[in-house]
Amino acid sequence: MPKEIDRVFKHAIVRIPGRNFADGLTTADFGVPQYEKVLQQHARYCESLRACGLALTTLPADLKHPDSTFVEDTAVLTQNAAILCRPGAPSREGEVAAIRPELKRFFASLPAIEAPGTLDGGDICEAEDHFFLGLSLRTNEEGVRQLAAHLAKLGYTSSVVDVRSMTSILHLKSGIAYLGDNTLVVMEEMADNPLFRDYKLMRVPAEESYGANCVRVNDRVLVAEGFPQLTAELKGHGFDPLVLDMSEYRKMDGGLSCLSLRF
């Protein structure tokens, strides 16, 4: 049986990847994305969110911003507010203004990270009433400070996880996911962080570390295809994995959490 749900999601915002998707930023070396497969994998991802019970707001491709299908980086969502981010890559700043009207339809409060702070949503991991804030090459100390202050006003606690020295991941959530039931999926490289000691850990071996970016969506856990150890462990812990091919998004440093804003 699926583990108890800590937070029920009803909506998600997604954006169709543009035909210039391959022009986006990446540190990966897995080749050039094939656009037809990019679209197919995105469509399957959207189908999966609907199957998990979510109503989707699907935004058109934004050719001014090749990375804009990674909508998670534009905002940090709580139950009562959407905190607008300020991406660390200058080429992505316009993505926030483009998504603000959509978020305003659902959230009355839209505080924002301001300069000189930078913050990517992919660096923020929500674990019920606590948030792990990733300090990375995209999210700076001022961005983390501002977000922590916004969250505190909303009644949340937070702690900072410094991943700037890690070359294996771009964002904090590339290597960690909270699944409810006090359970964290964590890549082996950061599993010994004392901030995680009070959680039940599912340690992901180095050869499957990309799979650590999985997503709990109501009764299911979305997990990338090709990571059988992690998929089996999820099942063994009572979770219900839904396996998705993410090959083309991995080429652009993208993962399952990156492709939607869920609330």
C-alpha positions, -999 to 999 in steps of 0.1 A, spaced: 0 0 0 12 35 -7 27 54 22 5 81 39 5 114 20 18 145 38 5 170 13 -21 164 -14 -13 181 -47 -42 192 -70 -26 214 -96 6 217 -117 20 242 -141 41 230 -170 56 246 -201 60 229 -235 97 227 -244 106 249 -274 122 237 -306 154 255 -294 155 234 -262 190 222 -270 203 258 -269 197 259 -231 224 257 -204 240 224 -195 270 209 -179 261 174 -190 279 154 -217 252 130 -229 248 144 -264 223 167 -281 186 163 -272 164 149 -300 135 173 -301 108 148 -311 118 126 -281 119 158 -259 82 164 -268 72 127 -264 88 125 -229 72 158 -219 38 146 -230 42 113 -211 53 133 -180 21 154 -183 0 123 -187 16 109 -155 7 141 -135 -29 138 -146 -29 102 -137 -18 112 -102 -49 134 -100 -35 168 -109 -52 195 -131 -26 209 -154 -20 245 -166 0 240 -198 19 270 -210 31 275 -246 68 272 -255 88 303 -248 115 306 -275 131 335 -258 142 312 -230 154 278 -241 155 265 -205 119 277 -197 104 242 -197 122 238 -163 95 258 -146 104 247 -111 133 271 -110 110 301 -112 92 298 -79 91 281 -45 55 271 -36 41 267 -2 4 260 7 -3 297 11 22 316 -10 44 314 -41 78 329 -36 92 342 -69 128 332 -76 157 351 -92 176 325 -113 214 325 -110 219 323 -147 212 357 -162 197 342 -194 169 327 -173 157 358 -154 129 366 -179 113 332 -171 100 345 -137 82 375 -152 66 351 -178 52 328 -151 41 354 -126 6 359 -141 -1 322 -139 9 320 -103 -12 350 -95 -42 331 -105 -37 307 -77 -17 326 -50 -27 359 -34 8 364 -20 38 366 -43 69 378 -25 101 378 -45 138 372 -42 155 405 -50 190 415 -62 217 408 -52 201 375 -42 199 347 -67 178 315 -62 168 286 -84 137 266 -73 157 234 -80 178 241 -49 148 240 -26 135 208 -10 103 209 10 100 184 38 66 191 54 71 222 76 109 223 70 128 234 39 163 224 29 179 254 11 206 245 -14 236 269 -16 249 263 -51 266 279 -81 231 292 -90 217 301 -56 238 324 -35 240 333 2 218 363 -1 191 344 -20 191 318 7 189 344 34 159 361 17 141 329 12 146 317 48 131 350 59 101 346 37 95 311 48 99 321 85 71 346 80 49 318 67 57 296 97 83 273 82 118 264 94 148 260 71 184 249 70 211 254 45 228 226 26 260 238 8 265 219 -24 289 244 -41 319 219 -39 299 191 -55 307 187 -92 282 158 -96 250 179 -93 238 213 -104 210 218 -78 203 204 -44 173 185 -56 194 167 -82 206 146 -52 177 147 -27 140 141 -26 115 141 3 88 114 -1 67 119 30 67 95 59 98 112 72 117 96 43 145 112 22 160 98 -9 196 109 -9 225 104 -32 254 86 -14 277 116 -18 256 137 6 239 111 27 261 116 57 251 152 61 241 157 98 211 177 87 195 145 75 202 124 106 166 125 119 151 111 86 148 76 73 173 76 44 171 57 11 207 60 0 212 60 -37 245 45 -49 268 66 -72 259 47 -103 222 55 -98 226 90 -84 205 107 -112 176 87 -99 177 106 -66 157 133 -83 124 115 -79 90 132 -70 62 122 -47 29 131 -63 0 120 -41 -1 82 -42 28 77 -67 65 84 -69 78 95 -103 112 80 -109 135 81 -139 139 50 -160 171 31 -158 177 29 -121 165 -6 -110 180 -6 -75 163 26 -65 130 15 -81 131 -18 -62 139 0 -30 110 24 -34 87 -6 -38 103 -23 -8 96 7 14 59 7 4 60 34 -23 44 31 -57 69 41 -84 59 54 -118 89 51 -141 95 77 -168 121 80 -195 141 112 -189 170 107 -213 166 139 -232 162 161 -202 192 146 -185 212 159 -214 203 194 -203 209 189 -165 171 184 -161 152 160 -139 117 150 -130 111 177 -104 123 205 -128 94 201 -152 65 213 -131 54 235 -103 31 214 -81 6 226 -55 
